[in-house]
């Protein structure tokens, strides 16, 4: 990371020197002793990161970070402070808020810095993929202009080179490479061979390390195949049922991914502000010996802890592609889900939790709690008006699996929706069940779990969340 440039702004000479000593071995670091000096440096130079103290004699850290954001789009901003006033609290709770590091920072500054730079790179990659998707949208005109299969192969390789995540690509015509570089066999990542014309005289062979890149490349090949007649027989099959094109779906996913990354960043700032406010409130309640207020702050703190755990789990899932799993007592999972969704359920139906067995599952706790909470809320929404129904929660062991069964007295899921409600393609159907169940199914599959549905005899919907009692390899 020696090419990452950082501006450190602090009026305390000792703090500046300490930050320079800590960060200089890994980054290119410039320092400023006041806001005016920082403004001049930010106006004349490009920086990847600005770290500013909050309290300075001329301009405070909020002004410095706001100026940096206006001057340099995409700059990572970190507020360094040992005390948060009302203005700083407000600045950290808005969308796109700076990161915050407290004093003394110990190793927190490097952890936050690495996290922020990783998030920036993910956002840039998503943006690049989105731009690539837009560029592919007008590719058919260029493909039609190719006069020969060799020209078509050269064009495909040039287009493939613009897709972030495609590392090698070659066009092979009648057994010889006519464009690009043939990917090595056995290398890491995905490798794919895509026939372009009917006789498979022309093929596109590529390798990459991003799933989205594989999808975009496949889309590019399908556009070229239309020119070669490979998909001619399929065109009439789908003509009667128009739907969103694959490239539009990819663009949608790229935008959602970028938004999710930004939202998680914003949540971090919001949670920091809430945590500080709760500490202040708890201190006031203790001073006044207000037991009722203390109880309320404990409830809010518990909800905040749930949010923090979910935030950490989602951040790891986005960064590593897999959740952190451990042994968790089923009674704890159910209790936490009931705390989050109980009020919603009880407003519509009687909530009945059967006696819970003393067993544990191997799971990513925050994600499972959110899945159970979502299913409970769905059950409440489906329950008949007037509190005439019930929502039952039962947990039982089934061999090496544990089943969480949630049953309601609603109308059940319509047959045409139930057939594929855990599949992402239903996201495009306004009358469908939305993305929630598809996301739940995916989150559970990553940890060796599953979710299923059946119609409960004489009742409504019954959703079954299945988790392993011991570690199960995920394929």
C-alpha positions as CSV (number, residue, x, y, z in Angstrom):
1,X,0.0,0.0,0.0
2,X,3.0,2.3,-0.4
3,X,1.2,4.2,-3.2
4,X,-1.6,5.3,-0.8
5,X,-1.2,8.9,0.1
6,X,-2.5,10.2,3.5
7,X,-2.8,13.7,4.9
8,X,-2.6,13.9,8.7
9,X,-4.0,17.1,10.2
10,X,-3.4,17.9,13.9
11,X,-2.2,20.9,15.8
12,X,-0.5,18.7,18.4
13,X,3.1,18.1,17.4
14,X,3.3,14.8,19.4
15,X,0.2,13.4,17.8
16,X,1.4,14.3,14.3
17,X,4.8,12.6,14.9
18,X,3.1,9.5,16.4
19,X,0.9,9.1,13.4
20,X,3.8,9.7,11.0
21,X,5.9,7.1,12.8
22,X,3.0,4.5,12.7
23,X,1.8,5.1,9.2
24,X,4.9,6.0,7.2
25,X,6.2,2.4,6.9
26,X,3.1,1.5,4.9
27,X,1.8,4.7,3.3
28,X,3.0,8.0,1.8
29,X,2.2,10.5,4.7
30,X,2.0,14.3,4.6
31,X,1.2,16.3,7.7
32,X,-0.5,19.7,8.4
33,X,-0.6,21.5,11.7
34,X,-3.8,23.5,11.2
35,X,-6.9,23.8,9.0
36,X,-5.6,26.5,6.7
37,X,-2.5,24.5,5.9
38,X,-4.7,21.4,5.2
39,X,-6.9,23.5,2.9
40,X,-3.8,24.5,0.9
41,X,-2.5,21.0,0.6
42,X,-5.9,19.5,-0.4
43,X,-6.3,22.2,-3.1
44,X,-2.9,21.5,-4.6
45,X,-2.4,17.7,-4.2
46,X,-4.3,14.5,-4.6
47,X,-4.7,12.3,-1.4
48,X,-6.4,9.0,-0.9
49,X,-7.0,9.6,2.8
50,X,-7.3,12.5,5.2
51,X,-7.1,12.0,9.0
52,X,-8.0,15.1,10.9
53,X,-8.2,16.0,14.6
54,X,-11.5,17.4,15.7
55,X,-10.4,20.3,17.8
56,X,-8.0,22.8,16.2
57,X,-7.5,26.6,16.8
58,X,-8.5,27.8,13.3
59,X,-10.8,25.3,11.6
60,X,-12.1,22.1,13.3
61,X,-11.9,18.6,11.9
62,X,-15.4,18.6,10.5
63,X,-14.6,21.6,8.3
64,X,-11.4,20.0,7.1
65,X,-13.1,16.7,6.2
66,X,-16.0,18.6,4.5
67,X,-13.5,20.6,2.4
68,X,-11.7,17.4,1.5
69,X,-14.9,15.7,0.3
70,X,-15.7,18.7,-1.9
71,X,-12.2,19.0,-3.3
72,X,-11.5,15.3,-4.0
73,X,-14.3,12.8,-4.8
74,X,-13.9,9.4,-3.2
75,X,-11.3,10.5,-0.6
76,X,-11.4,8.4,2.7
77,X,-12.1,10.7,5.6
78,X,-11.3,9.8,9.3
79,X,-12.1,12.0,12.3
80,X,-9.6,11.6,15.1
81,X,-10.9,12.8,18.5
82,X,-11.1,12.0,22.2
83,X,-14.4,13.9,22.7
84,X,-17.5,14.3,20.6
85,X,-19.5,17.5,20.9
86,X,-23.1,17.8,19.5
87,X,-21.8,19.0,16.1
88,X,-19.5,16.1,15.7
89,X,-22.3,13.7,16.8
90,X,-24.5,15.1,14.1
91,X,-21.7,15.0,11.4
92,X,-21.1,11.3,12.2
93,X,-24.8,10.3,11.8
94,X,-25.5,11.5,8.3
95,X,-25.2,9.3,5.1
96,X,-21.6,9.2,3.9
97,X,-20.3,10.2,7.3
98,X,-16.5,10.1,8.0
99,X,-15.0,7.2,9.9
100,X,-14.2,7.9,13.6
101,X,-11.2,6.9,15.6
102,X,-10.9,7.8,19.3
103,X,-7.9,9.0,21.2
104,X,-5.8,7.2,22.3
105,X,-6.1,5.1,19.1
106,X,-3.7,2.2,19.8
107,X,-4.0,0.0,16.7
108,X,-7.5,1.2,15.8
109,X,-6.3,3.8,13.3
110,X,-4.7,1.1,11.1
111,X,-7.7,-1.2,11.4
112,X,-10.2,1.5,10.4
113,X,-7.8,2.7,7.6
114,X,-7.5,-0.8,6.1
115,X,-11.3,-1.3,6.3
116,X,-12.0,2.1,4.7
117,X,-9.5,1.4,1.8
118,X,-11.0,-2.1,1.2
119,X,-14.5,-0.6,1.1
120,X,-13.3,2.1,-1.4
121,X,-11.8,-0.6,-3.7
122,X,-15.0,-2.7,-3.6
123,X,-17.0,0.4,-4.5
124,X,-14.7,1.2,-7.4
125,X,-14.8,-2.4,-8.7
126,X,-18.6,-2.4,-8.6
127,X,-18.7,0.9,-10.4
128,X,-16.3,-0.4,-13.0
129,X,-18.5,-3.5,-13.5
130,X,-21.5,-1.2,-13.8
131,X,-19.8,0.8,-16.5
132,X,-18.8,-2.4,-18.3
133,X,-22.5,-3.5,-18.2
134,X,-23.6,-0.2,-19.7
135,X,-20.9,-0.6,-22.4
136,X,-22.2,-4.1,-23.2
137,X,-25.7,-2.9,-23.7
138,X,-24.8,-1.4,-27.1
139,X,-22.6,-4.2,-28.2
140,X,-24.9,-5.8,-30.8
141,X,-24.5,-3.0,-33.3
142,X,-20.7,-3.5,-33.2
143,X,-21.1,-7.3,-33.5
144,X,-23.3,-7.0,-36.5
145,X,-20.6,-4.8,-38.2
146,X,-18.0,-7.6,-37.9
147,X,-17.6,-9.0,-41.5
148,X,-15.9,-12.3,-40.7
149,X,-15.7,-14.7,-37.8
150,X,-12.1,-13.6,-37.2
151,X,-13.2,-10.0,-36.9
152,X,-16.0,-11.1,-34.5
153,X,-13.4,-12.9,-32.3
154,X,-11.1,-9.9,-32.2
155,X,-14.0,-7.6,-31.2
156,X,-15.2,-10.0,-28.5
157,X,-11.7,-10.2,-26.9
158,X,-11.4,-6.4,-27.0
159,X,-14.8,-6.1,-25.2
160,X,-13.9,-8.8,-22.7
161,X,-10.8,-6.9,-21.7
162,X,-13.1,-4.0,-20.4
163,X,-14.8,-6.3,-17.9
164,X,-13.3,-6.0,-14.4
165,X,-12.4,-9.5,-13.2
166,X,-11.7,-11.1,-16.6
167,X,-7.9,-11.9,-16.4
168,X,-7.3,-13.7,-19.7
169,X,-9.4,-14.1,-22.8
170,X,-8.8,-15.5,-26.3
171,X,-10.8,-16.1,-29.4
172,X,-10.1,-19.5,-31.1
173,X,-11.1,-20.0,-34.7
174,X,-10.8,-23.5,-36.3
175,X,-8.4,-24.5,-33.5
176,X,-6.0,-21.5,-33.7
177,X,-5.9,-18.4,-31.5
178,X,-6.9,-15.3,-33.6
179,X,-7.0,-12.8,-30.7
180,X,-6.0,-12.4,-27.1
181,X,-4.1,-14.7,-24.7
182,X,-5.2,-18.3,-24.0
183,X,-5.8,-18.8,-20.3
184,X,-3.5,-21.4,-18.7
185,X,-5.2,-24.7,-17.7
186,X,-5.4,-25.3,-13.9
187,X,-5.0,-21.7,-12.8
188,X,-7.1,-20.4,-10.0
189,X,-10.5,-18.8,-10.5
190,X,-13.1,-19.8,-13.1
191,X,-12.3,-20.9,-16.7
192,X,-15.0,-21.1,-19.4
193,X,-15.2,-22.0,-23.1
194,X,-18.1,-20.4,-24.9
195,X,-19.0,-21.5,-28.5
196,X,-20.0,-18.5,-30.7
197,X,-21.3,-20.0,-34.0
198,X,-23.4,-23.0,-34.8
199,X,-20.5,-25.2,-35.8
200,X,-18.4,-24.1,-32.8
201,X,-15.7,-23.0,-35.3
202,X,-15.3,-19.8,-33.2
203,X,-15.0,-20.1,-29.4
204,X,-14.3,-17.6,-26.7
205,X,-12.0,-19.0,-23.9
206,X,-11.6,-16.9,-20.8
207,X,-10.5,-17.0,-17.1
208,X,-11.3,-14.7,-14.3
209,X,-11.7,-14.2,-10.5
210,X,-15.1,-12.5,-10.1
211,X,-18.5,-14.1,-10.4
212,X,-20.0,-10.9,-11.9
213,X,-17.3,-10.9,-14.5
214,X,-18.3,-14.5,-15.5
215,X,-21.9,-13.4,-15.9
216,X,-21.0,-10.3,-17.9
217,X,-18.7,-12.3,-20.2
218,X,-21.5,-14.9,-20.7
219,X,-23.9,-12.1,-21.6
220,X,-21.4,-10.8,-24.2
221,X,-21.0,-14.3,-25.7
222,X,-24.8,-14.7,-25.9
223,X,-25.1,-11.4,-27.8
224,X,-22.4,-12.7,-30.2
225,X,-24.2,-16.1,-30.5
226,X,-27.3,-14.4,-31.8
227,X,-25.3,-13.3,-34.7
228,X,-24.0,-16.9,-35.2
229,X,-27.5,-18.4,-34.9
230,X,-26.9,-20.4,-31.7
231,X,-29.9,-18.9,-29.9
232,X,-32.2,-18.4,-32.8
233,X,-34.4,-21.3,-31.8
234,X,-34.9,-19.9,-28.3
235,X,-36.0,-16.4,-29.3
236,X,-39.6,-17.3,-29.9
237,X,-39.9,-19.2,-26.7
238,X,-39.5,-16.2,-24.6
239,X,-41.1,-13.6,-26.9
240,X,-44.5,-14.0,-25.2
241,X,-43.1,-13.3,-21.8
242,X,-40.9,-10.2,-21.8
243,X,-38.7,-9.6,-18.8
244,X,-35.8,-7.6,-17.6
245,X,-32.7,-8.4,-19.7
246,X,-29.7,-10.0,-18.0
247,X,-27.5,-6.9,-18.4
248,X,-30.2,-4.8,-16.8
249,X,-30.3,-7.3,-13.9
250,X,-26.5,-7.1,-13.6
251,X,-26.6,-3.3,-13.6
252,X,-29.3,-3.5,-10.9
253,X,-27.1,-5.9,-8.8
254,X,-24.1,-3.7,-9.2
255,X,-26.0,-0.7,-8.0
256,X,-27.5,-2.6,-5.1
257,X,-24.0,-3.8,-4.1
258,X,-22.6,-0.3,-4.2
259,X,-25.5,0.9,-2.2
260,X,-25.2,-1.9,0.3
261,X,-21.5,-1.0,0.8
262,X,-22.4,2.6,1.3
263,X,-25.2,1.8,3.7
264,X,-23.0,-0.5,5.8
265,X,-20.5,2.4,6.0
266,X,-23.2,4.8,7.1
267,X,-24.5,2.3,9.7
268,X,-21.0,2.2,11.3
269,X,-21.1,5.9,11.8
270,X,-24.7,5.8,13.1
271,X,-23.8,3.1,15.6
272,X,-20.9,5.0,16.9
273,X,-23.1,8.0,17.5
274,X,-25.8,5.9,19.2
275,X,-23.2,4.2,21.4
276,X,-21.8,7.5,22.6
277,X,-25.4,8.8,23.3
278,X,-26.2,5.7,25.3
279,X,-23.1,6.0,27.4
280,X,-24.1,9.6,28.3
281,X,-27.7,8.6,29.0
282,X,-26.7,5.6,31.2
283,X,-24.4,7.9,33.2
284,X,-27.3,10.4,33.8
285,X,-29.6,7.6,34.8
286,X,-27.1,6.2,37.3
287,X,-26.5,9.7,38.8
288,X,-30.2,10.2,39.3
289,X,-30.8,6.5,40.4
290,X,-33.6,6.3,37.8
291,X,-34.2,2.6,37.6
292,X,-36.9,2.9,34.9
293,X,-34.6,5.0,32.7
294,X,-31.8,2.5,33.3
295,X,-34.0,-0.4,32.2
296,X,-34.9,1.5,29.0
297,X,-31.3,2.2,28.2
298,X,-30.5,-1.5,28.8
299,X,-33.2,-2.5,26.3
300,X,-31.9,0.1,23.7
301,X,-28.3,-1.1,24.3
302,X,-29.4,-4.7,23.7
303,X,-31.0,-3.7,20.4
304,X,-27.8,-1.7,19.6
305,X,-25.7,-4.8,20.3
306,X,-27.9,-6.8,17.9
307,X,-27.3,-4.2,15.2
308,X,-23.5,-4.2,15.9
309,X,-23.3,-8.0,15.6
310,X,-25.3,-7.9,12.4
311,X,-23.1,-5.1,11.0
312,X,-19.9,-7.1,11.8
313,X,-21.3,-10.3,10.3
314,X,-22.4,-8.5,7.1
315,X,-19.1,-6.7,6.8
316,X,-17.3,-10.0,7.0
317,X,-19.7,-11.6,4.6
318,X,-19.1,-8.8,2.0
319,X,-15.3,-8.9,2.5
320,X,-14.7,-12.7,2.7
321,X,-17.8,-14.2,1.0
322,X,-18.6,-16.4,4.0
323,X,-20.0,-15.8,7.5
324,X,-18.3,-16.6,10.8
325,X,-20.0,-19.7,12.3
326,X,-19.8,-21.1,15.9
327,X,-21.7,-23.3,18.3
328,X,-24.9,-21.5,19.4
329,X,-27.6,-22.6,21.8
330,X,-31.0,-22.7,20.0
331,X,-32.8,-21.2,23.0
332,X,-30.6,-18.1,22.6
333,X,-31.4,-17.8,18.9
334,X,-35.1,-18.0,19.5
335,X,-35.0,-15.7,22.5
336,X,-33.3,-13.0,20.5
337,X,-35.6,-13.3,17.5
338,X,-38.6,-13.1,19.8
339,X,-37.3,-10.0,21.4
340,X,-36.9,-8.3,18.0
341,X,-40.2,-9.5,16.4
342,X,-42.4,-10.3,19.4
343,X,-44.2,-7.0,19.6
344,X,-45.0,-7.1,15.9
345,X,-46.3,-10.7,16.2
346,X,-48.4,-10.1,19.4
347,X,-50.1,-7.1,17.7
348,X,-51.7,-9.5,15.2
349,X,-51.7,-13.0,16.8
350,X,-50.9,-15.0,19.9
351,X,-47.2,-15.9,20.0
352,X,-46.6,-19.4,21.3
353,X,-43.1,-20.7,21.8
354,X,-42.9,-24.5,22.6
355,X,-40.4,-25.8,25.2
356,X,-37.0,-25.4,23.7
357,X,-34.6,-28.4,23.7
358,X,-31.1,-28.0,25.2
359,X,-29.2,-28.4,22.0
360,X,-26.9,-26.2,19.9
361,X,-26.4,-25.5,16.2
362,X,-23.4,-24.6,14.2
363,X,-24.3,-21.2,12.7
364,X,-23.6,-17.5,12.1
365,X,-25.6,-16.2,15.0
366,X,-26.5,-12.7,13.8
367,X,-27.6,-13.9,10.4
368,X,-29.8,-16.7,11.8
369,X,-31.4,-14.3,14.3
370,X,-32.3,-12.0,11.4
371,X,-33.7,-14.9,9.3
372,X,-35.9,-16.1,12.2
373,X,-37.0,-12.5,12.9
374,X,-38.0,-12.0,9.3
375,X,-40.0,-15.3,9.2
376,X,-41.8,-14.3,12.4
377,X,-42.7,-10.9,11.0
378,X,-43.9,-12.5,7.8
379,X,-46.1,-14.8,9.9
380,X,-47.5,-11.8,11.7
381,X,-48.3,-10.0,8.5
382,X,-50.1,-13.1,7.2
383,X,-52.1,-13.7,10.4
384,X,-55.8,-12.8,10.2
385,X,-57.0,-9.5,11.7
386,X,-58.5,-9.3,15.2
387,X,-55.9,-11.6,16.9
388,X,-57.9,-14.7,16.0
389,X,-54.9,-16.7,15.0
390,X,-51.6,-17.8,16.5
391,X,-47.9,-18.0,15.5
392,X,-46.2,-21.1,16.9
393,X,-42.5,-21.6,17.2
394,X,-41.1,-25.1,17.7
395,X,-37.6,-26.4,17.7
396,X,-36.7,-30.1,17.4
397,X,-33.7,-32.3,16.6
398,X,-33.9,-34.3,13.4
399,X,-30.8,-36.5,13.2
400,X,-27.8,-34.3,12.7
401,X,-30.0,-31.3,11.9
402,X,-32.0,-28.9,14.0
403,X,-35.4,-27.7,12.7
404,X,-36.9,-24.3,13.6
405,X,-40.6,-24.5,12.6
406,X,-42.7,-21.4,12.5
407,X,-46.4,-21.8,11.7
408,X,-49.2,-19.3,11.3
409,X,-52.9,-19.2,10.7
410,X,-52.8,-17.1,7.6
411,X,-53.9,-18.1,4.0
412,X,-50.6,-19.8,3.2
413,X,-48.5,-19.0,0.2
414,X,-50.2,-19.1,-3.3
415,X,-49.2,-22.2,-5.2
416,X,-47.7,-20.3,-8.2
417,X,-45.4,-18.3,-5.8
418,X,-44.5,-21.2,-3.5
419,X,-43.0,-23.2,-6.3
420,X,-40.0,-20.9,-6.5
421,X,-40.2,-18.3,-3.8
422,X,-36.7,-18.9,-2.6
423,X,-35.2,-18.1,-6.0
424,X,-33.9,-14.6,-6.8
425,X,-35.8,-14.4,-10.1
426,X,-39.0,-13.7,-8.1
427,X,-37.5,-10.3,-7.1
428,X,-38.8,-9.0,-10.4
429,X,-42.4,-9.9,-9.7
430,X,-44.3,-7.2,-7.9
431,X,-47.0,-9.7,-6.8
432,X,-44.3,-12.1,-5.5
433,X,-42.8,-12.4,-2.0
434,X,-39.9,-10.1,-2.6
435,X,-36.2,-10.6,-2.0
436,X,-36.4,-11.5,1.7
437,X,-36.8,-15.3,1.4
438,X,-34.3,-15.5,-1.4
439,X,-31.7,-13.7,0.7
440,X,-32.6,-15.8,3.7
441,X,-32.1,-19.0,1.7
442,X,-28.7,-17.8,0.5
443,X,-27.5,-16.7,3.9
444,X,-28.5,-20.1,5.4
445,X,-26.9,-22.0,2.5
446,X,-23.6,-20.3,3.2
447,X,-23.5,-21.8,6.7
448,X,-24.8,-25.3,5.8
449,X,-28.4,-24.5,6.5
450,X,-31.6,-24.3,4.5
451,X,-35.2,-22.9,4.6
452,X,-38.3,-24.7,3.2
453,X,-42.0,-24.2,3.2
454,X,-45.1,-26.5,3.5
455,X,-48.8,-25.9,4.0
456,X,-49.6,-26.8,7.6
457,X,-52.7,-29.1,7.8
458,X,-55.7,-27.1,8.9
459,X,-53.6,-24.0,9.3
460,X,-51.6,-21.6,7.1
461,X,-47.9,-21.4,6.2
462,X,-45.2,-23.4,8.0
463,X,-41.6,-22.3,7.4
464,X,-38.8,-24.7,8.5
465,X,-35.3,-23.3,9.0
466,X,-32.8,-26.2,9.1
467,X,-29.3,-25.9,10.6
468,X,-26.5,-28.4,11.3
469,X,-25.8,-29.6,14.8
470,X,-22.2,-30.0,14.0
471,X,-19.8,-28.5,11.4
472,X,-21.0,-29.3,7.9
473,X,-18.8,-28.6,4.9
474,X,-20.5,-26.1,2.6
475,X,-20.2,-26.9,-1.1
